[in-house]
Every structure is written in C-alpha cells, then in structure tokens.
Amino acid sequence: MDTNTTAHLVGGPRDGSTHDTGGDALVEVEIDGMMHRYIKTTKQHDDGRPLYNYDGMVAPDGGEPGVEDPAARVASPRADAEGHGGDR
C-alpha cells in the first residue's frame, strides 16, 4: 500500500494548498518568522490525500514578554529542533 505524504491544508494562511507532510501528525509551516501548525485529520480529500486542519500560530521562541511568561511556554517542536526555545 502506497502512502501519500502530500496533504491538503485546510484553514489558516495556506488554506487550499498542498504540502509534503512526511506523514507527520503535526506539520509546522514557517511564514514571516511565525510557526503555523496544521494537524492531521482522519479525513481525506476527494483525490485521496490526507487533510490537515489549521491549529493556530505560535512564535518560534514560545511566549512573548508581557503576554505570558516565555519560560513557561513550550515552543514549537520544529523551532526547538532548529535551536530556538525561549532564550531571550
């Protein structure tokens, strides 16, 4: 059985576009320095590709001072892997 890792994104700034997700449950797309999250659903598009729903936007370094405690905020997994993580 072939696995199609190209998915349709639903909602958010990339609504209606496709993205190679690698089959991951959570996909993060960086746009203008912010991480936009899409979460895999159990539904499929008419062409058989998986659908990912928009889950919101986060700053790569976690929370921003004055809004919430940056040290208490978990940054995005992709940002952590790229060396971010609230070290301001």
C-alpha positions in Angstrom: 0.0 0.0 0.0 1.4 3.4 -1.0 1.4 6.2 1.5 0.8 9.6 0.1 2.6 12.2 2.2 1.3 15.2 0.2 -1.6 16.6 2.1 -4.2 19.3 1.6 -4.1 22.1 4.2 -7.4 23.4 5.5 -7.7 26.9 7.1 -5.1 29.4 8.1 -2.7 31.2 5.7 -2.1 28.1 3.5 -5.8 27.2 3.1 -6.4 25.1 0.0 -2.7 24.4 -0.7 -0.8 21.1 -0.6 2.2 20.4 1.4 4.6 17.4 1.8 4.0 16.4 5.4 6.2 13.3 5.5 3.2 11.6 7.2 3.7 13.5 10.4 0.7 14.1 12.7 1.8 17.8 13.3 3.1 20.0 10.5 4.6 23.4 11.1 5.0 25.9 8.3 7.1 29.0 8.9 5.7 32.2 7.5 7.2 35.6 8.2 9.0 34.3 11.3 6.0 32.6 12.9 5.1 28.9 13.0 1.7 27.9 11.7 0.5 24.5 12.9 -1.6 22.0 10.9 -2.8 18.8 12.5 -3.6 15.6 10.6 -7.3 14.5 10.5 -8.8 11.2 9.8 -10.5 12.6 6.6 -9.3 12.5 3.1 -9.6 14.9 0.2 -11.5 13.8 -2.9 -8.2 12.8 -4.5 -7.4 10.5 -1.6 -4.8 12.8 0.0 -5.0 13.4 3.8 -6.4 16.6 5.2 -4.6 18.7 7.8 -6.6 21.3 9.8 -5.1 24.7 10.9 -4.4 24.8 14.6 -3.0 28.3 15.0 0.1 30.3 15.1 3.0 30.4 17.6 6.2 32.3 17.9 9.2 30.1 17.4 10.7 31.1 20.8 7.4 30.5 22.7 5.6 33.2 24.5 6.3 36.9 24.3 7.2 39.0 27.4 4.1 41.0 28.6 1.7 38.5 27.1 2.7 35.4 29.0 5.8 34.0 30.8 8.1 33.0 28.0 9.9 30.4 30.2 6.6 28.7 30.9 5.6 28.5 27.3 6.6 25.5 25.2 8.0 26.5 21.8 7.1 24.6 18.7 8.8 21.2 18.1 10.3 22.5 14.8 11.6 25.6 16.5 13.2 23.6 19.3 14.9 21.4 16.7 16.2 24.5 15.0 17.8 25.8 18.2 15.1 28.2 19.3 13.3 27.8 22.6 12.7 31.0 24.6 16.3 32.0 25.2 15.7 35.8 25.0 
